[in-house]
């Protein structure tokens, strides 16, 4: 699965980041993403954060066939105004990925919180947050 190919993300113009950069997805610089102050709109930053957390999980688990992942909650703090390209990087605490795999296998469902930061083209953190994913085994 490619998160940038999802209809909403494609509509936004999200791009995949290079796997070696740690940046998972980004929005290119464009006036279409700005607010009344000329900075990147909060909704655009949230879209980058959500897609970045999804890309993080996909890079660790690969194919989601047979599973239904949905965002349950997103908490975010806007730290600075953003201009230009914005990109997401993400992580989880400790062995959260192993726990997720185990719970999905044994219970058929699990929750995982993915920490995410959105950075501007200068590397300044403009948003930090946590995206909580609910992942369940698909039913026939």
C-alpha positions in Angstrom: 0.0 0.0 0.0 1.2 3.5 -0.8 -0.3 6.2 1.5 0.4 8.9 -1.2 -2.0 7.0 -3.5 -5.0 7.3 -1.2 -7.5 9.6 -2.9 -7.3 12.4 -0.2 -3.5 12.2 0.0 -3.3 12.3 -3.8 -5.6 15.3 -3.9 -3.4 17.1 -1.4 -0.2 16.2 -3.4 1.6 14.3 -0.6 4.9 12.8 -1.7 6.8 9.9 -0.2 10.1 10.6 1.5 13.4 8.9 0.9 13.7 5.8 3.2 17.2 6.8 4.3 16.3 10.4 5.3 13.9 9.5 8.1 11.3 11.7 6.5 8.3 9.6 5.5 6.0 11.9 3.6 6.0 15.6 2.7 4.0 18.4 1.1 5.9 20.5 -1.5 5.9 24.2 -1.0 2.8 25.8 -2.5 0.5 28.7 -1.8 -2.4 26.3 -1.9 -1.4 25.0 1.5 -1.3 28.4 3.2 -3.6 30.1 5.7 -4.5 33.8 6.1 -1.0 34.4 7.6 0.8 33.0 4.6 2.1 30.0 6.6 1.2 26.3 6.1 -2.4 25.7 7.2 -3.0 23.6 10.4 -5.1 21.1 8.5 -2.3 20.5 6.0 0.2 19.9 8.9 -2.3 17.4 10.4 -2.6 15.6 7.1 1.2 15.2 6.9 1.3 14.0 10.5 -1.4 11.4 9.9 0.0 10.1 6.7 3.5 10.0 8.2 2.3 7.8 11.0 0.6 5.5 8.5 3.8 5.3 6.4 5.8 4.5 9.5 3.6 1.5 10.2 3.6 0.4 6.6 7.4 0.5 6.4 7.5 -1.8 9.5 4.7 -4.2 8.7 4.4 -4.0 4.9 1.1 -5.1 3.4 -2.1 -4.4 5.4 -4.2 -7.0 3.4 -6.4 -8.8 5.9 -6.3 -5.9 8.4 -8.3 -2.7 8.9 -6.3 0.2 10.3 -8.1 3.4 11.3 -7.1 6.4 13.2 -8.8 6.5 16.6 -7.3 9.7 18.0 -4.8 12.4 17.0 -3.3 14.8 19.5 -1.1 17.6 18.2 0.8 20.6 19.4 1.6 23.3 16.9 5.0 24.6 17.9 6.0 27.1 15.2 4.7 28.6 12.0 5.7 26.6 8.9 6.7 27.8 5.5 7.7 25.8 2.4 8.0 22.1 2.3 6.8 20.2 5.4 7.7 16.6 6.1 6.9 14.0 8.8 9.0 11.6 10.8 7.7 9.1 13.2 8.6 6.6 15.9 7.1 4.4 18.6 8.3 3.6 22.1 10.4 0.5 23.0 8.9 -2.7 21.7 5.5 -1.3 20.8 5.7 -2.8 17.3 6.3 -6.3 18.7 3.4 -5.8 21.1 1.2 -4.7 18.3 2.0 -7.8 16.2 1.4 -10.1 19.2 -1.9 -8.5 20.1 -3.3 -8.6 16.6 -2.3 -12.2 16.3 -3.8 -13.3 19.7 -6.8 -10.9 20.1 -7.5 -9.9 16.5 -7.1 -6.2 17.3 -4.8 -3.7 18.9 -4.0 -0.1 19.5 -0.7 1.6 18.9 0.4 5.2 19.5 2.8 6.6 16.9 4.7 9.7 17.8 5.1 12.1 14.9 6.9 15.3 14.2 6.3 17.5 11.3 9.3 19.6 10.3 9.8 22.4 7.9 12.4 22.5 5.2 15.0 23.9 7.6 14.4 20.9 9.9 12.6 23.0 12.6 9.8 21.0 14.4 6.5 22.8 13.6 4.1 20.1 15.0 4.5 17.3 17.4 1.9 14.8 18.3 0.7 11.2 18.7 -1.6 9.4 16.2 -3.4 6.4 17.9 -4.2 3.6 15.4 -6.8 0.9 15.9 -5.9 -2.1 13.9 -8.2 -5.1 13.6 -8.1 -8.3 11.6 -10.6 -8.0 8.7 -13.7 -10.1 8.8 -14.9 -11.9 5.7 
